[in-house]
Amino acid sequence: MEVINTIGRRKTSVARLYMESGKGVFNVNGKTLEDYFPSDVLQIIVKQPLMLINQNDNFDFKINVDGGGQKGQAEAIRLAISRALCEVDLENRSPLKKEGFLTRDPRMVERKKPGRRKARRAFQFSKR
């Protein structure tokens, strides 16, 4: 199997993923998955698509991720893995889509506007 290249985004995080057949090794920015995401919850988020289709130990992943926070990065990686699994076998698409793993979450922080304290919050109004 050749290397499959996909991209996943969430908030301001961007994950570039290179997947090939192997033994289930994760390399995230030069570290193991456990070193990069010490939280068990974030590790589970990353592995959800593989658990869903029972492919835990069949692929090796090299992932470059940057921007955003840890949760956004984990969810960006989840989207990239889901897209790669769809390229491997189109039968994977239906269960992944049903769980919502192929949906790009477009919500981002709204920008601050001039003349306001935050994105929408105005300065305190004084009548006199």
Secondary structure, 3 states (H helix, E strand, C coil): CCCEEEEEEECCEEEEEEEEECCCCEEECCEEHHHHCCCHHHHHHHHHHHHHCCCCCCEEEEEEEECCCHHHHHHHHHHHHHHHHHHHCHHHHHHHHHHCCCCCCCCCCCCCCCCCCCCCCCCCCCCC
